[in-house]
């Protein structure tokens, strides 16, 4: 069993130590960030994708047809599934980092919800203008505020746990059946198209914050558009920590410009980095962060723990954790 590791990834040396503590030292073959193999050896079976671009992934899949299993540290795989289907050897197993980033992302969302409801962005803007602003900013309580979470996977359920813990009323939408979720007062089934039973869009006029935590698929792309934004109250906020393309950004920019919603927090955008000429940069009620909600000192260790657990399972011929089913779109 030979494993391809990116020598430039943040956890490269730590992973090497952990892998070679259980497996032979010649198990690892190093590649650089451009996908070039730095060490000789037998054909690789396993590839850990971390800090690798789309173009480099294509090169690796083409150069290593012997690969049998690829693990990506990302929680979503929508961006790499088309590449795998086109360039990978048929039958390649794919696993993902579901759950490893749930805690820091949920903490990020909770922090942004507190900031939105307490008016912190407005006070930050006033400080930049050297203005002592005490009037004109409405502060609301977290207790009793309603948050609707689109996507109750590992991240969404952790957001629900934290939000309910501070007294917020949590509603949520699952992709599958509407089974109970801890901390979620109201669970809807996973319909995303307008007009279907239990359409979550009917809830939009009644919420304070909309949190987007669902996977990006052909069905969910731009599921937050002009009509959905129009249904929100003028003081409602939108927080997106999933994928930028879930929101129609042109519609969002107009809603923010016209002050038809309270504001938006975007940790993800449809094009990353967000182009410098995007109108979203200059909206006074937009908070933009560079896809960092997942960051935490513990995340790298959690990523390594999951990969090591799956490596043991792969070596033993056991089922892998977080295996992406064949034909899945997320």
N, C-alpha and C positions, 0 to 999 in steps of 0.2 A: 504494500500500500504506500503510494507516494503522494504527498500533499504539496500543492502549489500555494505558496504564501507570498504576499507582497512585502518586500523588504522595507518599503517606505511607510507602511501602515503604522499608526500610533502604537499598536499592541504587538508589533512583530517580535521583538526580543522576548517579551513576557510570554507570548504564545510558544515561541521556540522552546523556552525552558519548560513550560508545562507539558508540551507534546513529548519532548525527549525524555521527560521523567517517566513516561509510560510506554513509549514506543522507541524503536532504534533511532539513533541520531541521523542516519541516512534516509529517514522517512521524508524529510523536507527538501523541496527544491524551491529556490528563491527566484522570484521574478521582480523586475523593477516596475515603476509606475506606468511605464509605456508597454508593459506586457512582455518584455524581452527576458528570456530565461538566463539567469546568472550562474546557475550550477548545472552540471551534467548529472545524468542518472537515468533510471528506467522511466518509461512513460508514466505520467501522473494519472491518478484515478480521482483525486479529490482536489477541489479548488475552493479556497475561502475568498470570497469577493469583498474587498474593503478598500476604499479609496481608489476605485478603478472606474474610469469613464466608460461611456457607451462604446466608443471607438476601440478602446483597449480590450473591453470584454469580447468584442467581435474577433479581434486578433487572437486572443487566448483560445476561444472556442475553435477557431480554425486551425491553430497551431497544435492543439492538444485534443485530437479526436478520441483519445483513450479515456477522457474524463467520464466518470460514472456518477459522480455526485458533486453538486455545487451548493455551497451555503453562502447566502448573502446576509450581511449584518442588518440590512434595512428591514423594517417591519412590513413594508409594502413591496410588491414585485411587479406592479403594472408597467413600470418603465423598462424592465428587462425581459419580460415574458416574450414580446415579439422577437427580440434578438435570439433568445434561446430556441424558439420554434423555428427560426430560419437557419441558425448556424450550428446548433448543438447536435451531437450524435443522438439519434433517437433513443429514448429510454433514459436520458439523463435525469437523475433525481435532483429536485430543487427543494431546499429548505430555507426558511427565512427567520429573521430575528424577532418574531412576534413576542411581545411581553418584556423584552429587555429594556425598553425605553419608556414603559408606561408610567412609572413613578415620576421621573423628572418632567415629562410632558404634562402630566396631570397637575403637578405643582406650578408649572408655567401658566397653565390655563387658570388655575385658582388665583394666582397673582394678578393676572390680567383682568379677571372678573372683578376682583376687589378694586383694582385701579379704575375700571370703567364705571362701576356703580358709585364709587366715592368721588369721581370727577378728577382723578389725579392728572390725566392728560391735559385738561384745561388749565390746571394750576402750573404744570410744567411749561406750557406755552406762555402763561402770564409771567413766569419767572424770566424766560428768555427776553421778554419785552420790558423787563424791569417794572412790572405792574403789580401792585398790591391788590389782588382781586379777591374779594370776599363775596360779592354778589353775582348773581347770574349763573352760578354753577349749582346744579341740584345734586345733592348726595342722597343716595338711597341705601337702605339696609340690605345686607345679604340675606338675613333671616326672612324667609317668605318670598324672596325673589324667585322667579321661575326660569330655569335653564332647560332648554331642549337640546339634547345631544343626538346628533345624527351619526350613528355608528356606536354600537355597544360591544365592541371587541375588547381586547385587553386594555387599550388606552381609554376608550370610552367608559368602561366600567370603573377604572381607577379615578377618572374625573368625577364620575357619579358618586363614588365613595367619599371623596374629599368635599365635594359640593354639599352633599347631604349632611356631612359632618359639621358644617357651619350653619346649618339650618335652611339651606336653599331647597326649594321644591324642584325635584329633578324629573323630567320626562325624557324618554329616549326612544329611539327607533332602532330595531334590530333587522339585520338582513333576513334572518330566518323567522320562525314562529315567535309570537309575542309571549314568550315564557318569562316568569318573574326574574328580576335582577336586583340584587341587594342595593339599597339606597335609591332605587328608581321608583317613584310613586306611580308612574303611568308608563307602560311599555307598549309600543305599537309594533306590528309586524313590519317586515322590510320592504313594503311597496315604495317605489320612488317616482312612478309615473303619476301625473295629475289625474284625479277622478277615481282612483282605485279605493277600495275599502280601507278605512283607517288611514286616510291620507294625512300625513303629518303637516301638510301645508295649511290645513284648517286650524292648526294650533298656533300659527305664527302671530296672529293679533294678540295673543294672550301671554306672550313670553317677554322676559327682560333680556335674555341672552341666548343666542343661537350658537352652539359649538359644533363645528364640522370635524368629525373624526372617522368618517367612512372611507372605504377604499375608492379609488378612481377606477371606474369601468366605463364601457361605452354607454351604459344605462345612467350612470351618475354624473357624467361630464356636464358641466354647466347647469347642474340641478338647482343651483341658486342663481336665479336670473332676475329680470325686471319684475315679473309678477310676484316672485317670492319676496323680494326686497320691498315691494309696494305693500305687501301684507303686514310687514313689521310695523310696530309703533315708532313714532319719531324719536323715542328715547331708547330703542332697543339696539343692542350691539351684536355684531357678528365676530366670532373668533374662529379662525381656520388654522389647524395644525396638521392637516392631512395632506392634501394635494391642491396646488393652486388652481388647477383646471376644474375643480368642483364648483368654482364661482365664475360667473361671467364678469370679468374684471371691468369691462367697459360700463356695464350696468351698475356695478358697485361704485365706480368713480363718480358717475352721475348722481347716484343716490346720496353719496357723501357730499358732493358739491352743492346739491339742492337741500341738504340737511333733512332728508326724508328718513334717515335712520340716525341713531345716536352716534355710532362710530363703528370702526372695524379694526380688528387686530389680525394681522396677516404674518404668520411665520413662514408661510409658503406662498409662492406666486407661480403663475402658469409658466413664465420664463424666469429661470434663475441663473445668475443674479437678475433682479428686477431691472429692466432697462432704465437708463438715467432719464429718458424722456417720458416715462410713464406718469400719467396724471395722478396716480395714487400717492406719489412721493409728497405732493404739495397739499394734500387734503388735511385740514387742521384736525379732523377727527379720525385720522388713520394712524395706527401704530404699526410700524413695519420692522420686523426683526429678520435676520438673514438665516432662516432655517436652523435655529439653534435651540429650539424648545426641548430637544432630546438630551442636551449636554448635561453631564454629571460626572464627577470623579468615579462613580461606581459603574457607569454604563460600560466602559471598556472591559471591566472584570465580568460583568453580566454577559456580555457578548462572548467572551472567552469561555465562560462556564457552559453556555449553551452549545458552542461548537465542540468543546471537549466531550460533553455528554453524548452528542450525536456521533462524534468520532469513535467513541467506545462502542456505540450501538452499531455503527457501520462495520467496524472490524469484527464484531460478534454476529453480524447478520441479523440484527434485531430491527424492529420498526424505528424510523427516525422521528424525532420531535419536530413539529411545525413543518411537516412535509406538505408541499403545495400539490394538490391533486392534479392529475393529468386533465387538461381541459379547463382548469380554473382560470378566471380572468383577474384574480387579485391574490 
